[in-house]
Amino acid sequence: MFMTSMAGNTLVASLIAASFGYTITWGDWAIAAIVPGLVALIVMPLILYFIYPPELKDTREIQAHIAKELKELGSMSFAEKVMLGVFILSLVLWATGQFTGLNATTVALLGVSILLVTKVLTWSDVTEEKGGWDTLIWMGTMMALASQLNKLGFIPWFAKIVGDQVAGIEWIMAFMILILILIYTYSHYLFASLTVHITAMYVVFVAVAISAGTPPYLAMLAFAFFSNLCMSLTHYAAGPSPILFNSGYVPQNTWWRLGFIASVVNLVIWLGVGSMWWKVLGLW
């Protein structure tokens, strides 16, 4: 539901700016995603509860244990209060970026700076965050590649070729069925990273959708949202997936079955409720 929920989302925003010349703010993203996102947040747990019910349903003992542990922890420490304050500040600045002129990267750097100055984090903590540095380097590289591909005319050329093939097809059908369902979403079975998936396919598929007649803003945001929704498909689909899978609670075949069901439910919600909400917002 939020641009800052996943590393690939900020990559999407950067690719949109570099390849299509549009600016997607944190607020734009949140407003477009909030209604289908809340519906999915309510519906998905209920569906999974019925098709894969938990073995332990009475959690009163766990709740009592948690309450006891929280009491033993005592009041919040200075570092915890600073962290909470930075979290709230970052959310506010991200949400008001279109008014303050601060982009998501600037806000993130401001938050890290505050944590360093207050010694909540040390510079060693920052340098040891290998995943973050890896994302930063690769994102910069992919941004440069995407920008050059657009400048050299590859993306418009490819979009024109595919666009000619779908010419005459009602854009809603071409957009929803051909591109989203059959290709973009389920092609993630071939990827072990959302960021890699986005880098490889996002710009080209958005360009194709626009060439087929899809309103640009709708195409860019919808593909951005579906770049996240395919995360449930496999036990290797995203960074947290192998960690959760290796806990041993869910067998691989069960994960894949539930992941596919979840993807279908998400498609129905985001293409159904989402489309109606985007119509209200004037995206199409």
N, C-alpha and C positions, 0 to 999 in steps of 0.2 A: 504493500500500500504506500510505501514511502521510498523516495529516491535513495535515501541513505541506509536502506535496510540491507543492501547487498552490494558488494564491490562492483559487480557488473553493471549496476544501475547508473552509477556515475560515468562509467565507460559509455553507456548508451547515450546519456546526455551530451557527452563530448563528441561522440560520433555524429549525432544529429546536428550539432553546431558546425562540425567540420565538413560534413557531406551534404547537408541540406540547407544550411544557413538559418535554422530555427533555434530559438533558445527555449529550453524546457526548464522551468524553475521547480524548486522543491514544492511550492504551493500548487503549481499546475499539475504536477504528478499526483499529489495527495488528493486534490479535488476530483480528478478523473478516476482515481482508483478507490476512493473511500466507500462508495455504495456497494459495488460488487465485492470489494474486499471484506466488508462487514458481513455481507450475506454469506460469503464463503467461510468466514470465521465462525459463524453460527451453525451452518449446515454441515460442514465437513466433519467436525468432531462427532456430531450426532450419527452420521452415516457410518463412520468407522466404529462407533460404539456398538452399533447393531450388527455389522458384518464381521467385526473382530473384537468381541467384548473382552474387557480386562478380566484376568483371573481373580484379582482382588478388588472387590467392589466396596467393601466396608473399610473406609480409611480413617475412622475416628481415632484409632491408636496413633496413626501417623500424624494426624493434626495435633494431638496432644504432645507428641514428641517434638514437633516443630515449635510449638508454643513454648515448651520448656527450654529448647535450645536458644530461641530468640531472647528469652528472659535472661539466660546465662550470658549472652553476648553483651547485654547492657546497652547503654546509649550509644549513638553513632559517634565514631571517632572523628577527629578533624579531617583526616584524609577522606573519609567516607562522605562527610558534608561537602567538601570541596568537589568531589567527584559528582555528587548529586547536583550541585549548583552548576557545574560545567555541562552536565547532561541537559538540564533544563535550558540553560543559556543557548546551547547549540541548537536545540529544537526550535526555540523562539527565533533565532537568527536564520535558520534554514527556512522556516515558514514565512519569514518576512523579507526574504532575499530580494524579491522584486521591488521592494520599497527602499531597502537599505543599500542595494547595489552590491552586497556581499555574496559571492558565490559559495557553493558548498565546500570547495577546497580551502578557501580563505577562513571560513568558519571552523573547519576541522583543525587547521594549523593554529588558530587562535586558542581552541580548546586544549590542544597539546601543549602550547606555550604556557598556559595558565597552570596546567598540571606539573610542568617542569619547574616553573618559578616557585610554586608552593611546595615543591619536593614530594608531591604525591607520586610522581614518576621520576626516575633518574634517567640520565642520558643512556645508561647501559640498558635500561628497560626498552628504550626506543630502538637502539641499534640491534638488540636481540630479537626484535619482532620481525623475523625473517619473512613471514607471510605477507606483511604489509609492504616491506621493501620490494619483494618479488612482484606484488601487484602494481606498485608504483612504476617500476622499470618497464614491465611488460605493457602496462597501459599506455605509457608514453610512446613506446615503440609502435604499438598497434594504432595509436592515434595518428602518428606520422605516416604510417603506411596507408591508412584509410584516406587521409587528406591527399596524399599523392595519387592514389588510385582515382580519386574524384577529379583532381586537377588534370591528370593525363587522359581523362575521358573514358576510363574502363567501365566505371559504374554506370554512367549514362548509356554507353554502348550495350552493355549486358542487359540493362533494363529495357532498352528499346527492342532487343531481339526477343526477349521473353514477353514483353508487352504486346508485340505484334502477334504472338501465338495465342494470346488470350483476348485479342481484340474482338469486340462484338459480344463477349460474355458479360452478363450483368455484373457490375463490379462487386456487389455484395456477395454473390455466389463465388466469384473468383477469389475474393479476399478471405472469406470465411472457410470455405471448404478446401479449395485447391492449395492455397498457401498456408493458412494457419493450421488446419487440422492434419492434412495429409503429409505436409512437408516440414514446416518449421517446428511445430511442437514435438512430433514423434521422431524427428531426426536426432533428438537429444539422446536417443539410445546409443548413438555412435560417439557421444562425447562424455568425457569424464570431468568436465569443468563448464560451468555456466559462462564464465568469461571467454573461454575459447570458443564456445558455441556462438556467443554474441559477435565476437571478432570475425568469425568465419562467415556468418550468414546474415547478420542483422541488416547491414547497409544494403546489401544486394536485394534482399527480400522486400525491404521497405521500398526501394526504388522500383522493383517490379510491381508491387501493389499500387504505387502511385501511377505508374505507366498504364496500369489496367483501369485507371479511373477512380481509385480510392482517394478520398480527401486526405491530403498530406498529413495534417495534424492527427487525424484519426489513425492512419496507418502507423505513424511513428510511435504513438502512445500505446496502441494495442499490441504491437510487436514487442514493445518494451515490457509490458505486463506479462505477456506469454513467455518471455525470456526467463521469468522467474517461476512460472507455474509448472514447467517441466521438471522442476527440481525433485519431484516425488517419484519419478519413473523408475529409477534403479538405485541400487545400493552404492553406486559410484558416480551418481549424477552431479554431485556438488561436494565442496570441501567437507561439510559436516557429515555427509552420508556414510563414508567408511567408518568414521568414529562411532556413530550410532549403530551401524550394522555389526561392528566388531564387539559390541557389548553382548551379543549372542542371544538377545531376547526374541528376535524376529528372523525366521529362516529366509533364505534368499528367494525361494519360489513364492512365499507369502508376501514378501516385500514387493516383488514385481507385480503380483496380482493386485495387491492393494494400491500400489502406485499407479497402475493403469486405471483402476476404478476412480481413484482420486483425480487423475488427469481428465477423465471423461466428465466427472462432476464439475470440475473447474471450467472446462470448456463450455458446458451448459450454462453455468452461472455467469461467466464473464462475457460470453457471446449473447446470452439472453438478457439478464439484468444489466450487464455492462453496456450493451448496445442501446438499450432504452435510456440509461442514464447519460450516455454520451450524446444521444439525440437531444435530451433536455439541455445539455451544456452547449449544444450547437456545433459539435465536432463534425456532424454530418447531416 
